[in-house]
Amino acid sequence: MQKPRGPRNLPILGSLPSFRARPIEFLCETAKKYGDLPYFRLGPYDAYLVNHPDFVRDILVTNQANFTKSRALQRARILLGQGLLTSEGKLHLRQRRLVQPAFHRDRLAGYAAVMTDYAVRVRERWEPQSTLDISNEMMRLTLGVVGKTLFSADVESEAPEIGQALTTVLKMFRMLMMPFSEYLEKLPLPSIRRFEKARDRLDQTIYGLIRDRRKSGEDTGDLLSMLLLAQDEEGDGAGMTDTQVRDEALTLFLAGHETTANALTWTWYLLSQNPECEARLHEEIDSVLKGRVPQMADMPQLRYTEMVFAEAMRLYPPAWAIGRMSKEPFELGGVHIAAKSICILSPYVMQRDPRWFPDPERFDPERWTPGAREARPKFSYFPFGGGARVCIGERFAWMEGVLILATLAQKWKLRLAEGQRVEPLPLITLRTKYGMKMQLVSRF
């Protein structure tokens, strides 16, 4: 059976060199030229770009049992072990059951106060007219929030070291996803040594938290206590080993701050380029809060703030691509897809498709009114994935984004520094390639 159309494949490597060199541009151009299900090869693997909401639903929801995480996340096990992001099947279901209570609504209320407390600390520390790298500021802030809410630990002082280790690890993933990288990682290369050193630095923090908590025996009611005390009532009744706790803790520690920090960084950039939207955001914040610090109860009234955050994640989704590998052959949109094929679902590409988002490059929070949302297919927007493996921290991330945005914008406007280059850097998450230096302007 003939494959769908797609970009020209080189012998042996297929489209791998183009995809590795410019992944976002490659996917955008491929979608534009070849439609909803283009075919190409990534080294030895058949690959498809899945670029229609119905097809995304088929993979993430309807037929999700036929897919495993793609090579990128399988390779991520050398950092994250068997955490929620990388585990499969029964283990994933078991771990998700044990972690889920940390994100129940009653716990979120307690987290909200921590989020705004840390944001207030940041806004009080900022000086008018100073220029800061906002991507670093947001990383430090969300790291502090995740440390306190999920682990009852103050890790803000470790933020520069943890941030550096995380950057090293994420940059190395490009190499570790290459064919035959399993053999490369056994060689004494300087880059491999840097990766191992960075991983050890992250482990030092996480195992330190586990050791201290086991020693104290205290149940603080946070995620870490829940992991240490957890017993799988529906399964084998067993608890978690330190290694399992480490894998879950590190996964949530990294995913819980990296993604929201990136989303907030892009939000500040977009607001600086769209003063009318910024003015409307300030108007809402001032009228709803009347000068006080926001709380979880204010969330329903901070509708435009949420719309701003949603639109920023449309244009710059932190998880810019999601990979799945088929276990068995299946049919998608009339196309036969063989077992062990890679399906790439890209929120970045889909969320800039003019069929679902007219004039897609324009920043327009009005796309997120209830009526506008309902008029679009569900999976035209999926920054948190979907189906059984939808991001467990989605509600946490929405609340954190909105509350931090409202707390900081209450006092400050941010202006892009002169000469600052703006370009996405697609690692596992969508970072800014050259940082995001911005000048702080006091609103009052």
C-alpha positions in Angstrom: 0.0 0.0 0.0 1.3 3.4 -1.0 2.3 5.8 1.8 0.8 9.3 2.0 2.8 12.1 0.5 5.5 13.8 2.5 9.0 15.4 2.4 11.8 13.7 0.4 13.6 11.1 2.5 17.4 10.6 2.3 18.8 7.1 2.1 19.1 5.5 5.6 18.6 8.7 7.5 15.2 9.7 6.0 14.2 13.2 7.2 16.1 12.9 10.4 18.8 15.6 9.6 16.1 18.2 8.7 14.0 17.3 11.7 17.0 17.6 14.1 18.3 20.8 12.6 15.0 22.8 12.6 12.3 20.6 14.2 9.6 23.3 14.4 10.2 24.7 10.9 10.3 21.1 9.5 6.9 20.2 11.1 5.2 23.5 10.1 6.4 23.3 6.5 5.5 19.6 6.2 2.0 20.2 7.5 1.5 23.2 5.1 2.7 21.3 2.1 1.4 17.8 2.7 -1.8 18.1 4.8 -3.2 16.2 7.8 -1.1 13.0 7.8 2.2 13.4 6.0 4.6 10.5 6.0 8.4 10.6 6.4 11.2 8.5 7.9 13.2 9.3 11.0 16.2 7.0 10.6 14.9 3.4 10.7 11.4 4.4 11.8 8.3 5.2 9.7 6.9 8.5 11.0 3.6 10.5 10.5 2.8 14.0 11.4 -0.7 13.8 12.9 -2.3 17.2 12.0 -6.1 16.9 12.4 -8.0 17.2 15.7 -10.0 14.0 14.9 -6.8 12.0 14.3 -5.3 13.4 17.6 -8.4 12.2 19.4 -8.1 8.8 17.8 -4.5 8.4 19.1 -4.8 10.0 22.5 -8.3 8.8 23.5 -10.1 6.3 21.3 -7.1 4.0 20.5 -4.7 5.1 23.3 -4.2 1.4 24.4 -2.4 0.8 21.0 0.3 3.4 21.7 3.4 3.7 23.9 5.4 6.9 24.5 7.8 7.5 21.6 11.6 7.1 21.6 12.2 10.6 23.1 10.4 9.7 26.4 11.7 6.2 26.4 15.2 7.6 26.3 14.2 10.1 29.1 14.3 7.1 31.5 18.0 7.7 31.9 17.1 10.8 33.8 13.5 10.2 35.0 13.6 6.5 35.6 10.1 5.0 35.7 8.2 8.2 36.6 4.7 9.1 35.4 6.1 10.7 32.2 8.0 7.6 31.1 6.3 4.5 32.7 3.8 2.4 30.7 0.9 0.1 31.3 0.0 -1.2 34.7 3.0 0.6 36.4 1.8 3.9 35.0 -1.8 3.3 36.2 -0.6 2.3 39.7 1.7 5.4 40.0 -1.0 7.7 38.7 -3.4 6.4 41.3 -0.9 7.0 44.1 0.0 10.6 42.9 -3.5 11.8 41.9 -4.7 12.9 45.4 -1.9 15.5 45.5 -3.8 17.4 42.7 -7.3 17.2 44.1 -9.3 20.4 44.4 -9.1 20.7 48.2 -5.3 20.6 48.1 -5.1 23.2 45.3 -6.6 25.7 47.6 -3.7 25.4 49.9 -1.2 25.6 47.0 -2.7 28.9 45.8 -1.5 30.8 48.9 2.0 29.5 48.3 1.9 30.6 44.6 0.9 34.1 45.4 3.3 34.4 48.5 6.3 33.5 46.3 5.1 35.9 43.5 4.7 38.7 46.0 8.3 38.1 47.1 9.5 38.4 43.5 7.5 41.6 42.8 8.8 43.2 46.0 12.4 42.3 45.1 12.2 43.8 41.6 13.5 47.4 41.0 11.9 49.9 38.6 13.8 50.4 35.3 16.1 47.4 35.9 16.5 44.8 33.2 16.3 41.2 34.0 16.2 37.9 32.2 12.5 37.0 32.8 13.0 33.4 31.7 15.4 33.0 34.7 13.1 34.9 37.0 10.1 32.7 36.1 12.2 29.5 36.5 13.3 30.5 39.9 9.8 31.5 41.0 8.1 28.3 39.8 10.9 26.2 41.2 10.2 27.8 44.6 6.5 27.2 44.2 6.9 23.5 43.3 9.4 22.9 46.1 7.1 24.4 48.7 3.8 23.0 47.5 4.7 19.5 46.7 7.7 18.9 49.0 7.3 21.5 51.8 10.9 22.5 51.1 12.5 25.9 50.4 14.7 25.2 47.3 14.7 28.8 46.0 18.3 29.3 47.1 19.3 26.3 45.0 17.5 27.6 41.9 20.6 28.8 39.9 22.4 25.4 40.4 19.2 23.4 39.7 18.5 25.6 36.7 21.9 25.0 35.3 21.7 21.3 35.8 18.3 21.1 34.1 19.6 23.1 31.1 22.5 20.8 30.7 20.2 17.7 30.9 17.7 19.1 28.4 20.3 20.1 25.8 21.8 16.6 26.0 18.5 15.1 25.0 19.0 16.1 21.4 22.0 13.7 21.3 20.5 11.0 23.4 17.5 10.7 20.9 19.8 9.9 18.0 19.8 6.4 16.6 22.5 4.3 18.3 22.8 6.9 21.2 22.5 3.9 23.6 26.1 3.1 22.6 27.3 6.7 22.7 26.2 7.1 26.4 28.6 4.4 27.4 31.6 6.3 26.0 33.7 8.7 28.2 32.7 11.7 26.2 32.8 15.2 27.8 29.2 15.8 27.0 28.2 12.5 28.6 30.2 13.4 31.7 28.4 16.8 31.9 25.0 15.0 31.6 25.9 12.6 34.4 27.1 15.4 36.6 23.9 17.4 36.0 21.8 14.3 36.8 23.7 13.7 40.0 23.1 17.4 41.0 19.3 16.9 40.6 19.4 13.6 42.4 21.3 15.3 45.3 18.3 17.6 45.9 15.6 15.0 45.5 17.3 12.2 47.5 18.1 14.8 50.2 14.4 15.7 50.5 13.5 12.0 50.7 16.2 11.2 53.3 15.2 14.2 55.5 11.5 13.2 55.4 12.1 9.5 56.2 14.3 10.6 59.1 11.7 12.9 60.6 8.9 10.5 59.9 6.6 13.5 59.7 3.5 13.5 57.5 3.2 17.0 56.3 0.3 16.2 53.9 2.3 17.1 50.8 3.1 15.1 47.7 6.3 13.8 49.2 4.6 12.4 52.3 1.9 10.9 50.1 4.5 9.1 48.0 6.4 7.8 51.1 3.3 6.6 52.8 1.4 5.4 49.8 0.1 1.9 49.5 -1.7 0.8 46.4 -5.0 -0.3 47.8 -6.4 -1.4 44.4 -3.3 -3.2 43.4 -0.7 -5.2 45.4 -0.9 -3.1 48.6 2.8 -2.3 48.4 4.4 1.0 49.0 7.2 2.7 47.0 10.9 2.2 47.2 13.2 5.3 47.5 14.0 4.9 43.8 10.4 4.9 42.8 9.7 7.9 45.0 12.8 9.6 43.4 11.5 8.9 39.9 8.0 10.4 40.6 9.4 13.3 42.7 12.0 14.3 40.1 9.4 14.0 37.2 6.9 16.3 39.0 9.7 18.6 40.3 11.0 19.2 36.8 7.7 19.1 34.8 6.0 21.2 37.5 8.2 24.2 37.2 9.8 24.0 33.7 6.6 24.1 31.7 4.8 26.9 33.7 8.0 29.0 33.7 8.2 28.8 29.9 4.5 29.5 29.5 4.8 32.6 31.7 8.0 33.8 29.9 6.2 33.7 26.6 3.2 35.4 28.1 5.2 38.4 29.3 6.8 38.7 25.8 3.4 38.6 24.1 1.9 41.2 26.5 4.8 43.5 25.8 4.1 43.3 22.1 0.3 43.8 22.5 -0.4 46.9 24.7 -4.2 46.9 24.2 -4.4 43.4 25.6 -2.0 44.3 28.4 -4.2 47.4 29.3 -7.3 45.2 29.4 -5.5 42.7 31.6 -4.5 45.4 34.0 -8.1 46.8 34.0 -9.5 43.3 35.0 -6.8 42.8 37.7 -7.5 46.2 39.3 -11.3 45.9 39.2 -11.4 42.3 40.6 -8.6 42.6 43.2 -8.8 46.2 44.2 -5.2 46.2 45.3 -5.2 43.0 47.4 -3.3 39.8 46.6 -5.3 37.3 44.5 -6.7 34.1 46.0 -8.0 30.9 44.5 -11.6 32.2 45.0 -10.8 35.0 42.5 -10.0 32.6 39.7 -13.6 32.7 38.2 -13.5 36.5 38.0 -10.0 36.6 36.4 -11.4 35.4 33.1 -9.4 37.7 30.8 -6.2 36.8 32.7 -6.9 33.2 32.0 -7.6 34.0 28.4 -4.3 35.7 28.0 -2.5 32.7 29.5 -4.4 30.3 27.2 -3.6 32.3 24.1 0.1 32.5 25.1 0.1 28.6 25.3 -1.6 28.4 22.0 1.3 30.3 20.3 4.1 28.9 22.4 2.9 25.6 24.0 5.5 24.4 26.6 5.1 20.7 25.3 5.5 21.6 21.6 5.4 18.0 20.3 4.0 14.7 21.7 5.3 11.4 20.3 3.6 8.1 20.3 4.6 4.7 18.9 2.1 2.2 17.6 2.2 -1.3 19.1 0.0 -3.0 16.4 -0.9 -1.9 12.9 -3.9 0.4 12.7 -5.8 2.6 10.3 -6.0 6.4 10.7 -7.9 8.5 8.2 -7.9 5.7 5.7 -4.2 5.3 5.9 -2.6 1.9 7.0 0.0 2.6 9.7 2.4 -0.3 10.5 3.4 -1.4 14.0 6.3 0.5 15.5 5.5 3.7 13.5 6.1 7.1 15.2 3.2 9.4 15.3 4.1 13.1 16.0 1.3 15.2 17.4 2.4 18.9 17.6 0.4 21.4 19.6 2.7 24.1 18.1 1.7 23.2 14.5 -2.0 22.4 15.2 -2.6 25.6 17.3 -1.3 27.8 14.4 -3.6 26.2 11.8 -5.8 28.8 10.2 -8.7 26.3 9.9 -9.1 26.4 13.7 -7.4 29.8 14.5 -7.9 32.4 11.8 -5.0 34.8 11.4 -3.1 32.4 13.6 0.1 34.5 14.2 -2.0 37.2 15.9 -2.2 37.3 19.7 -5.9 37.4 20.5 -7.2 36.4 23.9 -10.7 36.7 22.6 -10.3 33.3 21.0 -11.0 31.9 24.5 -14.5 33.2 25.1 -16.9 30.2 25.8 -18.5 30.6 22.4 -15.2 30.7 20.5 -14.0 27.6 22.4 -17.2 25.6 21.6 -17.0 26.4 17.9 -13.7 24.6 17.5 -12.9 20.9 17.5 -11.7 19.7 21.0 -8.2 18.6 20.0 -7.4 21.7 17.9 -5.9 22.9 21.3 -4.1 20.3 23.5 -1.2 21.9 25.4 -1.6 19.4 28.2 -2.1 16.3 25.9 -5.3 14.3 26.4 -6.9 11.0 27.2 -5.6 8.6 29.9 -2.2 10.3 29.9 -3.4 13.9 30.1 -1.0 16.0 32.3 -1.8 15.2 35.9 -0.8 18.7 37.0 -3.0 20.5 34.4 -5.3 22.3 37.0 -2.2 23.1 39.1 -0.5 24.7 36.1 -3.6 26.8 35.1 -4.0 28.1 38.6 -0.3 28.8 39.0 -0.1 30.6 35.6 -3.2 32.8 36.3 -2.3 33.7 39.9 1.4 34.5 39.2 0.4 36.6 36.2 -2.2 38.5 38.2 0.1 39.0 41.2 3.1 40.4 39.1 1.0 42.4 36.6 -0.7 44.1 39.5 2.5 46.0 40.1 4.6 45.8 37.0 4.7 46.1 33.2 7.5 44.4 31.3 9.1 45.8 28.2 11.3 43.8 25.8 14.9 45.0 26.2 16.5 46.7 23.2 18.3 44.3 20.9 16.8 41.2 22.6 16.4 38.4 19.9 13.3 36.3 20.3 13.4 32.8 19.0 11.9 29.5 20.4 14.4 26.7 21.4 12.6 23.4 21.0 14.1 21.0 23.6 11.7 18.7 25.4 10.0 21.9 26.3 9.7 25.1 24.3 12.3 27.5 25.8 13.6 30.8 24.6 16.8 30.5 22.6 18.4 33.8 23.8 16.7 34.2 27.2 14.2 37.0 27.5 15.7 40.2 28.8 13.0 42.7 29.8 12.9 46.1 31.5 10.7 46.5 34.6 8.3 49.4 34.5 6.3 50.2 37.7 2.6 50.7 37.1 2.2 53.2 39.9 
